[in-house]
């Protein structure tokens, strides 16, 4: 703008009259843009009569943007230096262009003193003060000029320039808008108005207006305006307040335009290289907004191969893309680079949050915890804006606390996560994201109804929030609300198919609709137990159909068991088929079976039900004619049993659970057995890779007949067996995990008529889960305990497998 004001000030130009025709011709050529011949001629002539040649040289040097030549000509003048106003303006501008602020200000102030009616001196002084960093003085000078020349566009352009230097883009736009109103048809005013719009980041209007005044701008400037407009479109596409469809439509528009611009600009060669590079880098953000993460990573790799060093803001997009694509190690390294360069608090928090998740997902929990500790301490709860008496809440502090709570959940410290989020939700009850996060914690703590309540409250705040709907979908699955889960998953996947939670919910729903094979079995490795015998082996397999009409599953299966006893070897085979009905709070199974155990085939029936009273209490019962729990040794002697079971389970959360059960059985030989059991589990230690649970198993039984039956049948006994269960994660990668499990238990067993004795049990096993469809494990257990007063030992392996297909 300063150059344009100078040209406006020089519009009267030089009146050259005289008899020297060659001189006049060179000056006219200079006015037409051919400066060098005139400047060379004037340098040879010196100052001339009345400093005429020096003045002409100063003005032509100003036209030619050669401030050093102008200053040299001026400083060569003999004192006193009484300059014409246009020449003084040229000298002042030359000093200003050379950043010699004191000399420039001196010339402008001298001009203001000698020519008080010339706005150009007052405007130049204001702009020079701004250039010199004297922003307050510049603002005073510009306001004085605008007040004195209220009908002059240049006065407001000077004010716009000063406000821009004060980093006040909207005040600058206001002043430029006043100038535009006064002189809308003046080209340099139109140009400065467009640049004021640009400083206010109104890229769309800038491009639209620049296209209508394209002659005022170079091709490079027009490419810059186009790039700004597309970048603004991408920022709009990334705004969370917009709906998914609108955001994706904006991102698609931007990407389509980039696909036109980049190839076109490439054809321009070296002149447009910087614009092409900027467009490619900005396009990365558009790809992120559209969640085209694979394309983003491919373009980043192409830029890297070309030796391009991406700016920090683009590194954030690349790191998030790698994290999305489940390459956390790559994301971690990039986040570290970006974090080292981040200075803005919001950018720093984004980097720290991304770095935390990258570390956590790559199982580097110690370092991830250190990042979260720094994050929690790095953002104060209150901000004190300059010039404002009241403090204001710091949104970044809330975000850092929410990230810390999520980190506690990911590290399996669910009590801490719950406490933090409950406190935050109580203090910010209208925050949808906090309630959704709290619902996630409740779900992780086996409290689906609490999760449902939180999500219902969040729904009243944001009825169509994707996070709320996905949370409701997961909770519906936990509550066996199959139709609701199906509808929610279909909706979120249609609205946001690239959203990770939408895809995860769709994956879980897909797995729910698969058939399921369950296999369990055991093998005695060494045993002298009168219960299981020696060389015992057993296996049971059942195949469940995919869900039928949402609530039903048919199943069929069978099994086999064998073992050696004093009476001989026993065999047992069974086949079974039935149906399972699962609705909210209730699961019922009914089956018919056929049993073969060396004494013909006999039919059996079983009916079971489990009812969830609430998140903490469950009651259940089952009844079975020809029970598969009948001891194999009894079946080998043609003794079968019918049984019933009832239980009450209390579960505080995923870490604490107790079950009380009572099971009466009637054997075909007239024996009546009553079994009472109490089993409990209490978490005593949790770390990201290690969990320790205290387990207690108390059982007692009473039989109407004693040892006068061909199977182990104590008249009355009591087992008390507390122990520890250690679960150590050897490997984990998203839905794939490999664990080792160790158990140790020591207690006592008492039997009427035989006294009491100690019981010791040790176990070791491993478990493997993969891709949500496979879960299998095996465990070797050794136990030493008394039977009928004799200490006996047993070593066996048990295994199980669940596979969905």
C-alpha positions in Angstrom: 0.0 0.0 0.0 2.8 2.4 0.8 4.1 2.2 -2.8 0.7 2.9 -4.1 0.3 5.9 -2.0 3.6 7.2 -3.3 2.5 6.7 -6.9 -0.7 8.6 -6.0 1.3 11.4 -4.4 3.5 11.6 -7.5 0.7 11.7 -9.9 1.4 15.4 -10.8 4.9 14.1 -11.8 7.6 16.4 -13.0 7.0 19.3 -15.3 10.1 19.2 -17.5 10.4 22.1 -19.8 13.4 23.4 -21.7 15.2 23.3 -24.9 17.1 20.0 -24.1 15.1 17.6 -26.3 17.3 14.6 -25.4 16.8 15.2 -21.8 13.1 15.5 -22.2 13.0 12.2 -24.1 14.8 10.3 -21.4 12.5 11.6 -18.8 9.4 10.6 -20.8 10.9 7.2 -21.2 11.3 7.0 -17.4 7.7 8.0 -16.9 6.8 5.1 -19.2 8.8 2.6 -17.1 12.3 2.7 -18.8 14.2 4.1 -15.8 17.9 3.2 -16.3 18.8 5.6 -19.2 17.4 8.6 -17.3 19.1 7.6 -14.0 22.5 7.1 -15.8 22.2 10.5 -17.5 21.1 12.3 -14.2 24.0 10.7 -12.3 26.4 12.2 -14.8 24.8 15.7 -14.7 25.1 16.1 -10.9 22.6 18.4 -9.2 22.1 20.9 -11.9 20.8 24.4 -11.7 18.5 24.8 -8.7 19.1 21.1 -7.9 16.8 20.3 -10.8 18.7 17.2 -11.9 19.0 15.9 -8.4 15.3 16.3 -7.8 14.5 14.5 -11.0 16.9 11.7 -10.1 15.3 11.3 -6.6 11.8 11.0 -8.2 12.8 8.6 -10.9 14.7 6.4 -8.4 11.5 6.3 -6.4 9.5 5.2 -9.4 12.2 2.6 -10.1 12.1 1.3 -6.5 15.8 2.1 -6.0 15.7 3.8 -2.5 19.5 3.8 -2.2 19.9 5.8 -5.3 17.2 8.3 -4.1 18.9 8.7 -0.7 22.4 9.0 -2.3 21.1 11.8 -4.6 19.4 13.5 -1.6 22.4 13.3 0.7 24.6 14.7 -2.1 22.6 18.0 -2.1 24.3 21.0 -0.7 22.7 22.6 2.4 20.1 24.1 2.9 17.9 21.4 1.5 14.6 23.1 0.6 12.7 20.3 -1.2 9.6 20.4 -3.2 6.8 18.4 -1.4 6.8 15.5 -4.0 10.6 15.2 -3.7 10.5 15.2 0.1 7.9 12.5 0.0 10.2 10.4 -2.3 13.1 10.9 0.1 11.0 10.0 3.1 9.8 6.9 1.4 13.3 5.9 0.4 14.5 6.2 4.0 11.5 4.2 5.1 12.3 1.5 2.5 15.8 1.3 3.8 14.4 0.9 7.4 16.1 4.1 8.5 13.2 5.1 10.6 14.6 8.2 12.3 15.5 9.8 9.0 12.2 8.9 7.4 10.2 10.3 10.3 12.3 13.5 10.2 11.3 13.9 6.5 7.7 13.2 7.1 7.5 15.5 10.1 9.3 18.3 8.1 6.7 17.8 5.4 3.8 17.9 7.8 5.3 21.2 9.2 5.9 22.8 5.8 2.8 21.4 4.0 0.1 20.8 6.6 -2.5 20.3 4.0 -0.8 17.3 2.5 -2.3 14.1 3.8 0.6 12.0 2.4 3.0 13.3 5.0 0.7 12.5 7.9 -0.1 9.1 6.6 3.5 8.3 5.9 4.5 9.4 9.4 1.9 7.1 10.9 3.0 4.1 8.8 6.7 4.7 9.6 6.0 4.8 13.3 4.2 1.5 12.9 7.2 0.1 11.0 9.5 1.3 13.8 7.5 -0.6 16.4 6.1 2.6 18.0 2.5 1.2 17.7 0.8 3.5 20.2 2.3 6.6 18.6 1.4 5.3 15.2 -2.2 4.7 16.2 -2.5 8.2 17.6 -1.0 9.7 14.4 -3.3 7.7 12.2 -6.4 8.6 14.1 -5.5 12.3 14.0 -5.0 12.0 10.2 -8.4 10.2 9.8 -10.1 12.8 11.9 -8.6 15.7 10.0 -9.2 14.1 6.5 -12.5 12.2 7.1 -13.3 12.2 3.4 -9.9 10.9 2.2 -9.5 7.2 1.6 -5.7 7.4 2.1 -6.2 8.5 5.7 -8.2 5.3 6.5 -5.7 3.2 4.5 -3.0 4.5 6.8 -5.1 3.7 9.8 -5.7 0.2 8.4 -2.0 -0.3 8.0 -1.3 0.7 11.6 -4.0 -1.6 12.9 -2.6 -4.4 10.9 0.8 -3.8 12.4 -0.8 -4.0 15.9 -2.2 -7.5 15.0 -5.7 -6.1 15.0 -7.1 -7.5 11.7 -10.7 -6.7 12.2 -10.0 -3.1 13.2 -7.8 -2.9 10.2 -10.6 -4.2 8.0 -13.0 -1.7 9.5 -10.6 1.2 8.5 -10.1 -0.3 5.0 -13.8 -0.7 4.6 -14.2 3.1 5.3 -11.6 3.8 2.7 -13.4 1.5 0.2 -16.7 3.3 0.8 -15.0 6.6 0.1 -13.2 5.5 -3.1 -14.6 2.2 -4.4 -13.4 2.8 -7.9 -9.8 3.6 -7.0 -7.6 0.5 -7.9 -5.1 0.8 -5.0 -7.9 1.3 -2.5 -9.6 -1.8 -3.9 -6.4 -3.7 -3.6 -5.7 -2.7 0.0 -9.3 -3.5 0.9 -8.9 -7.0 -0.4 -5.7 -7.4 1.6 -7.5 -6.2 4.7 -10.1 -9.0 4.1 -7.2 -11.4 3.7 -5.7 -10.3 7.1 -9.1 -10.9 8.7 -8.9 -14.5 7.2 -12.0 -14.0 5.1 -10.5 -16.0 2.3 -13.8 -16.7 0.4 -14.7 -13.1 0.0 -11.1 -12.3 -0.9 -11.0 -14.7 -3.7 -14.4 -13.7 -5.0 -13.5 -10.0 -5.0 -10.0 -10.6 -6.4 -11.4 -12.5 -9.3 -13.5 -9.4 -10.1 -10.4 -7.2 -10.0 -7.9 -9.6 -11.3 -5.9 -6.9 -13.1 -4.8 -5.5 -9.8 -2.9 -8.7 -8.8 -0.2 -10.9 -10.2 -0.7 -14.5 -11.1 1.2 -15.5 -8.0 -1.1 -13.4 -5.8 -4.1 -14.9 -7.4 -2.7 -18.4 -6.7 -2.2 -17.4 -3.0 -5.8 -16.2 -2.8 -7.0 -19.5 -4.3 -4.9 -21.5 -1.8 -6.2 -19.4 1.1 -9.8 -20.0 0.0 -9.3 -23.8 -0.2 -7.6 -23.8 3.2 -10.5 -21.9 4.7 -12.9 -24.5 3.2 -10.9 -27.3 4.8 -11.0 -25.5 8.2 -14.8 -25.2 7.9 -14.9 -29.0 7.1 -13.0 -29.7 10.3 -15.4 -27.8 12.6 -17.1 -30.3 15.0 -20.2 -28.1 15.2 -21.2 -29.0 11.6 -23.0 -32.2 10.8 -21.1 -35.2 9.4 -22.7 -34.9 5.9 -22.0 -31.2 5.7 -18.4 -31.5 6.9 -17.7 -34.3 4.4 -19.3 -32.4 1.6 -17.1 -29.4 2.3 -14.0 -31.6 2.5 -14.9 -33.2 -0.8 -15.3 -29.8 -2.4 -11.9 -28.8 -1.3 -10.3 -32.0 -2.4 -12.0 -31.8 -5.8 -10.6 -28.2 -6.2 -7.1 -29.3 -5.2 -7.3 -32.0 -7.8 -7.8 -29.3 -10.4 -5.4 -26.7 -9.1 -2.3 -28.8 -8.3 -1.9 -30.3 -11.8 -2.7 -27.0 -13.4 -0.1 -25.2 -11.3 2.5 -27.8 -11.9 2.4 -27.0 -15.6 3.6 -23.5 -14.8 7.0 -24.8 -13.7 9.3 -23.1 -11.3 7.1 -20.0 -10.9 4.4 -21.9 -9.1 6.5 -24.5 -7.3 5.9 -22.8 -3.9 2.2 -22.7 -4.6 2.0 -26.3 -5.6 3.9 -27.3 -2.4 1.6 -25.3 -0.2 -1.5 -26.7 -1.9 -0.2 -30.3 -1.4 0.5 -29.6 2.3 -2.9 -28.0 2.8 -4.5 -30.9 1.0 -3.2 -33.2 3.8 -5.6 -31.4 6.2 -8.4 -31.8 3.8 -7.7 -35.6 3.6 -7.7 -35.7 7.4 -11.1 -33.9 7.5 -12.5 -36.4 5.1 -10.8 -39.2 7.1 -9.0 -40.5 4.0 -6.0 -41.5 6.2 -4.4 -43.9 3.8 -4.3 -41.3 1.1 -2.9 -38.8 3.6 -0.1 -41.1 4.6 0.7 -41.9 0.9 1.0 -38.2 0.1 3.2 -37.6 3.1 5.5 -40.4 2.1 5.6 -38.9 -1.4 6.6 -35.5 0.0 9.2 -37.1 2.2 10.7 -38.9 -0.8 11.0 -35.5 -2.5 12.9 -34.1 0.5 10.1 -31.8 1.7 10.1 -30.9 5.4 6.6 -30.5 6.5 5.6 -27.6 8.8 4.5 -28.5 12.4 0.8 -28.0 11.8 0.9 -30.6 9.0 2.8 -33.1 11.1 -0.2 -33.2 13.5 -2.4 -34.4 10.6 0.2 -37.0 9.5 0.6 -38.3 13.1 -3.1 -38.6 13.6 -3.4 -40.5 10.3 -0.8 -43.1 11.4 -2.6 -43.4 14.7 -5.9 -44.0 12.9 -4.3 -46.6 10.7 -3.0 -48.4 13.8 0.6 -47.6 13.3 1.2 -46.0 16.7 5.0 -46.2 16.6 5.1 -44.0 13.5 2.6 -41.6 15.0 4.7 -41.5 18.2 7.8 -40.4 16.4 6.0 -37.7 14.5 4.2 -36.4 17.5 7.5 -36.0 19.3 8.8 -33.9 16.5 5.7 -31.7 16.4 5.7 -31.3 20.2 9.2 -30.0 20.1 8.1 -27.2 17.8 4.7 -26.4 19.3 4.4 -23.1 21.2 0.7 -22.4 21.1 -1.1 -23.9 24.1 -3.9 -25.5 22.1 -1.4 -27.0 19.6 0.8 -28.2 22.5 -2.2 -30.0 24.1 -3.2 -31.6 20.8 0.4 -32.9 20.4 0.6 -34.2 24.0 -2.8 -35.9 23.7 -1.8 -37.5 20.4 1.6 -38.5 21.8 -0.1 -40.1 24.9 -2.4 -42.3 22.7 0.4 -43.3 20.4 2.5 -44.4 23.4 -0.4 -46.2 25.1 -1.4 -48.0 21.9 2.2 -49.1 21.4 2.1 -50.4 25.0 4.7 -48.0 26.3 2.7 -47.3 29.4 5.4 -45.8 31.6 6.3 -43.1 29.1 2.6 -42.5 28.4 2.0 -42.0 32.1 4.8 -39.4 32.2 3.3 -37.5 29.3 -0.1 -37.4 31.0 1.5 -36.1 34.2 3.1 -33.3 32.3 -0.2 -32.5 30.5 -2.2 -32.3 33.7 0.2 -29.9 35.2 0.6 -27.7 32.1 -2.7 -26.0 31.9 -4.0 -23.8 34.7 -7.8 -24.0 35.5 -8.3 -20.3 35.1 -7.2 -17.6 32.6 -6.8 -13.9 33.4 -7.3 -12.0 30.1 -5.4 -8.7 29.9 -7.7 -5.8 30.6 -10.5 -8.0 31.9 -11.3 -8.0 35.6 -13.0 -11.4 35.8 -11.1 -14.7 35.3 -12.4 -17.2 32.8 -12.3 -21.0 32.7 -9.5 -22.5 30.7 -11.0 -25.0 28.2 -7.6 -26.6 27.7 -7.5 -27.5 31.5 -10.8 -29.3 31.1 -9.5 -31.2 28.0 -6.3 -32.1 29.8 -8.3 -33.5 32.7 -10.5 -35.5 30.4 -7.5 -36.9 28.7 -6.0 -37.9 32.0 -9.3 -39.7 32.9 -9.2 -41.5 29.6 -5.6 -42.5 30.3 -6.6 -43.9 33.7 -9.2 -46.0 31.9 -6.7 -47.2 29.3 -4.3 -48.2 32.1 -7.2 -50.2 33.7 -7.3 -47.8 36.7 -11.0 -47.7 36.4 -11.7 -46.3 39.9 -9.6 -43.3 39.2 -11.2 -42.8 35.8 -14.6 -43.0 37.3 -13.9 -40.6 40.2 -12.3 -38.0 37.9 -15.1 -38.1 35.3 -17.9 -38.1 37.9 -16.3 -35.0 39.5 -16.0 -33.2 36.2 -19.5 -34.2 35.0 -20.9 -32.9 38.3 -19.1 -29.5 37.8 -20.0 -29.3 34.1 -23.4 -31.1 33.8 -24.1 -29.8 30.3 -20.9 -31.1 28.7 -21.9 -33.9 26.3 -18.4 -35.3 25.9 -17.8 -35.6 29.7 -21.1 -37.6 30.1 -20.2 -39.8 27.1 -16.7 -40.5 28.5 -18.3 -41.3 32.0 -20.7 -43.7 30.3 -17.7 -45.5 28.7 -16.1 -45.9 32.1 -19.3 -47.3 33.6 -19.5 -49.8 30.7 -15.9 -50.8 31.3 -16.9 -51.3 35.0 -19.7 -53.7 34.1 -22.3 -51.1 34.9 -24.3 -50.9 31.7 -27.4 -49.4 33.2 -25.4 -46.6 34.7 -23.9 -46.1 31.3 -27.4 -46.0 29.8 -28.5 -43.3 32.2 -25.5 -41.1 31.5 -26.0 -41.4 27.7 -29.7 -40.6 28.0 -28.7 -37.4 29.8 -26.1 -36.7 27.1 -28.7 -37.3 24.4 -30.9 -34.5 25.8 -28.0 -32.2 25.3 -26.8 -33.4 21.8 -29.5 -35.7 20.3 -27.5 -36.6 17.2 -23.9 -36.6 18.6 -22.0 -39.5 17.1 -20.2 -40.3 20.3 -23.5 -40.5 22.2 -25.1 -42.8 19.6 -22.1 -45.1 19.5 -22.0 -45.3 23.3 -25.7 -46.2 23.3 -25.0 -48.9 20.7 -22.3 -50.5 22.8 -24.4 -50.2 25.9 -27.4 -51.7 24.1 -25.3 -54.8 23.3 -24.3 -55.2 26.9 -28.0 -54.9 27.9 -29.1 -57.4 25.2 -31.1 -54.7 23.4 -30.4 -56.2 20.0 -32.7 -54.2 17.9 -31.6 -50.9 19.4 -28.0 -51.8 18.9 -28.6 -52.7 15.3 -30.4 -49.4 14.6 -27.8 -47.3 16.3 -24.9 -49.0 14.5 -26.6 -48.7 11.1 -27.2 -45.0 11.7 -23.7 -44.1 12.9 -22.0 -46.1 10.2 -24.2 -44.4 7.6 -23.5 -40.9 9.0 -19.8 -41.3 9.8 -18.4 -44.5 8.1 -14.8 -43.4 8.7 -15.3 -42.7 12.4 -13.3 -45.3 14.4 -16.0 -45.8 17.1 -18.7 -46.2 14.4 -16.6 -48.8 12.7 -15.8 -50.5 16.0 -19.5 -50.7 16.9 -20.3 -52.1 13.4 -17.5 -54.7 13.9 -18.9 -55.8 17.3 -22.4 -56.0 15.8 -21.0 -58.1 12.9 -19.4 -60.5 15.4 -22.6 -60.7 17.4 -24.4 -62.0 14.3 -21.9 -64.8 13.7 -22.2 -68.4 14.6 -20.2 -69.5 17.6 -18.4 -72.7 18.5 -17.5 -73.4 22.1 -15.2 -76.2 23.1 -14.0 -77.1 26.6 -12.2 -80.1 28.0 -9.7 -81.5 30.4 -7.1 -84.2 30.6 -5.7 -85.9 33.7 -1.9 -86.0 33.6 -1.4 -87.7 36.9 -4.1 -88.5 39.4 -5.1 -90.9 42.2 -8.3 -89.0 42.9 -11.4 -91.1 43.7 -13.5 -88.5 42.1 -12.0 -88.2 38.6 -10.1 -91.5 38.6 -6.9 -91.9 36.6 -6.3 -91.3 32.8 -9.5 -89.2 32.8 -10.4 -87.2 29.8 -13.4 -85.1 28.8 -14.5 -82.8 26.1 -17.7 -80.9 25.3 -18.5 -78.9 22.2 -21.5 -76.8 21.3 -22.3 -74.9 18.2 -24.6 -71.9 18.4 -26.4 -70.6 15.3 -26.3 -66.9 14.4 -29.1 -64.9 16.1 -32.6 -65.7 14.8 -35.1 -62.9 14.9 -32.6 -61.0 17.2 -33.5 -62.8 20.4 -33.0 -66.5 19.6 -30.1 -68.8 19.0 -30.4 -72.5 18.3 -27.6 -74.8 19.4 -26.5 -78.4 19.3 -23.5 -80.2 20.6 -22.1 -83.2 22.3 -19.4 -84.5 24.4 -17.4 -87.4 25.7 -15.8 -88.3 29.1 -13.8 -91.3 30.3 -11.7 -92.4 33.3 -10.3 -95.4 35.1 -11.7 -96.4 38.5 -11.4 -99.4 40.9 -14.6 -100.8 39.3 -13.2 -100.4 35.8 -13.2 -97.9 33.1 -16.1 -95.6 32.7 -17.4 -94.0 29.5 -19.9 -91.3 29.0 -21.2 -89.8 25.7 -24.0 -87.2 25.3 -25.7 -85.2 22.6 -27.8 -82.2 23.2 -29.8 -79.5 21.3 -31.8 -76.6 22.4 -32.6 -72.9 22.1 -31.4 -69.8 23.8 -33.6 -66.7 24.3 -31.8 -63.5 25.2 -33.7 -60.2 25.9 -33.0 -57.3 28.2 -32.3 -58.5 31.8 -33.1 -62.1 31.0 -31.4 -65.2 29.4 -33.2 -68.5 29.1 -32.0 -71.8 27.7 -33.9 -75.0 27.2 -32.5 -78.2 25.8 -33.1 -81.8 25.2 -30.3 -84.4 25.5 -29.5 -88.1 25.0 -27.0 -89.8 27.4 -25.0 -93.0 26.8 -22.9 -94.2 29.7 -22.6 -98.0 29.3 -26.1 -98.8 30.5 -28.3 -97.9 27.6 -29.4 -94.5 26.3 -31.5 -92.2 28.4 -33.1 -88.9 27.6 -32.5 -85.7 29.5 -33.9 -82.2 29.8 -32.5 -78.9 31.0 -34.0 -75.5 31.7 -32.0 -72.5 33.0 -32.7 -68.8 33.4 -30.7 -65.8 34.6 -32.2 -62.5 35.5 -30.4 -59.2 36.0 -32.2 -57.2 38.7 -29.9 -54.2 38.2 -26.2 -53.5 37.6 -25.2 -55.3 40.8 -27.6 -58.1 41.4 -28.4 -61.2 39.4 -30.4 -64.3 40.3 -30.5 -67.5 38.4 -31.8 -71.0 38.5 -31.6 -74.2 36.5 -33.1 -77.6 36.6 -31.8 -80.7 34.8 -33.1 -84.2 34.4 -30.2 -86.5 34.0 -27.6 -84.0 34.9 -24.3 -83.9 33.1 -22.7 -83.0 36.4 -23.3 -86.5 37.7 -19.9 -88.0 38.7 -18.5 -90.3 36.0 -17.8 -92.9 38.5 -21.5 -93.0 39.5 -22.6 -93.2 35.9 -20.2 -96.1 35.4 -22.1 -97.9 38.1 -25.5 -97.0 36.4 -26.3 -94.3 38.9 -27.6 -91.1 37.5 -28.9 -87.9 39.1 -31.3 -85.0 38.6 -30.3 -81.6 39.9 -31.5 -78.1 40.4 -29.4 -75.0 41.1 -30.2 -71.5 42.3 -27.8 -68.7 42.9 -27.6 -65.0 43.8 -24.7 -63.0 42.4 -23.6 -59.5 43.6 -21.1 -57.6 41.5 -20.0 -54.2 42.7 -18.0 -53.7 39.5 -15.5 -55.5 37.3 -13.1 -55.8 40.3 -15.4 -57.3 43.0 -17.9 -60.1 42.7 -19.5 -62.7 45.0 -21.8 -65.6 44.2 -23.9 -67.7 46.6 -25.3 -70.9 45.2 -27.4 -73.8 46.4 -27.7 -77.0 44.4 -29.8 -80.0 45.5 -29.3 -83.3 43.6 -31.2 -86.6 43.7 -29.3 -89.7 42.7 -31.1 -92.7 41.3 -29.7 -94.8 44.1 -31.7 -92.7 46.6 -28.9 -90.4 47.7 -29.8 -86.8 48.2 -27.0 -84.3 47.9 -27.1 -80.6 48.9 -24.2 -78.4 47.9 -23.8 -74.8 49.1 -21.1 -72.6 47.7 -19.8 -69.1 48.1 -17.3 -67.8 45.5 -15.8 -64.4 45.5 -13.2 -62.3 43.7 -11.5 -59.1 44.7 -9.0 -57.1 42.8 -5.9 -56.3 44.9 -3.5 -54.9 42.4 -3.8 -53.4 38.9 -1.1 -52.2 36.4 -1.3 -51.9 32.6 0.2 -55.4 32.2 -0.5 -57.1 35.5 -3.6 -57.8 37.5 -3.8 -59.6 40.8 -7.1 -60.9 42.2 -7.8 -62.5 45.5 -10.2 -65.4 45.0 -12.1 -67.2 47.7 -13.9 -70.5 47.2 -16.0 -71.9 50.1 -18.1 -75.0 49.5 -19.9 -77.5 51.6 -22.0 -80.5 50.8 -24.2 -82.9 52.6 -25.3 -86.4 51.4 -28.1 -88.5 52.8 -26.1 -91.6 52.2 -22.5 -92.1 53.1 -19.6 -94.1 51.6 -21.8 -97.1 50.9 -22.2 -96.0 47.3 -19.9 -96.6 44.3 -18.6 -93.0 44.1 -17.0 -90.5 46.3 -19.8 -89.3 48.6 -18.8 -87.8 52.0 -21.6 -87.5 54.5 -20.6 -83.9 55.1 -17.6 -81.8 54.1 -16.4 -78.3 54.0 -13.8 -76.7 51.7 -12.2 -73.3 52.3 -9.7 -72.3 49.6 -8.5 -68.7 49.3 -5.9 -67.9 46.7 -4.4 -65.4 44.3 -4.7 -65.2 40.6 -2.1 -63.3 38.6 -2.8 -62.3 35.0 0.2 -60.9 33.1 0.0 -59.6 29.6 2.8 -60.9 27.4 1.7 -59.2 24.2 -1.2 -56.9 23.3 -1.9 -55.2 20.0 -5.4 -53.8 19.8 -7.9 -56.8 19.7 -5.0 -59.3 19.9 -3.7 -60.3 23.3 -1.6 -63.0 24.8 -1.6 -63.5 28.6 -0.1 -65.9 31.1 -2.0 -66.8 34.2 -0.7 -68.1 37.5 -2.7 -69.2 40.5 -1.8 -70.2 44.0 -4.3 -71.2 46.7 -3.9 -72.7 50.1 -6.7 -73.7 52.5 -8.3 -76.6 54.3 -10.7 -79.4 53.8 -12.7 -81.1 56.5 -14.8 -84.3 56.1 -17.1 -85.8 58.8 -15.5 -88.9 60.2 -12.0 -88.1 58.7 -11.0 -84.9 60.3 -9.4 -82.0 58.4 -6.4 -81.5 56.3 -4.6 -78.8 54.2 -5.2 -78.1 50.6 -2.7 -76.6 48.2 -3.4 -75.8 44.6 -1.0 -74.3 42.0 -1.8 -73.5 38.4 -0.2 -72.0 35.3 -1.9 -71.3 32.0 -1.9 -69.0 28.9 -4.7 -67.3 27.1 -4.8 -65.9 23.5 -7.4 -63.7 22.0 -7.4 -62.5 18.4 -9.5 -60.3 16.2 -12.5 -60.5 18.4 -13.4 -63.9 17.0 -11.0 -66.2 18.8 -10.6 -66.7 22.5 -8.7 -69.8 23.7 -6.7 -70.9 26.6 -5.2 -73.8 28.5 -4.2 -74.2 32.2 -2.3 -76.9 34.1 -3.4 -77.3 37.7 -1.9 -79.4 40.5 -3.7 -80.0 43.7 -3.0 -81.8 46.9 -5.9 -82.6 49.2 -7.3 -85.4 51.4 -10.1 -87.7 50.4 -11.5 -90.0 53.1 -8.5 -89.1 55.3 -5.9 -90.0 52.6 -3.8 -87.4 50.9 -4.1 -87.6 47.2 -2.6 -85.6 44.4 -3.9 -84.6 41.0 -2.3 -82.9 38.0 -4.5 -82.0 35.0 -4.8 -79.7 32.1 -8.0 -77.9 31.2 -8.6 -76.1 27.9 -11.3 -74.1 26.3 -12.0 -72.3 23.0 -14.6 -69.9 21.6 -14.7 -69.1 18.0 -17.1 -67.0 16.0 -17.4 -67.5 12.2 
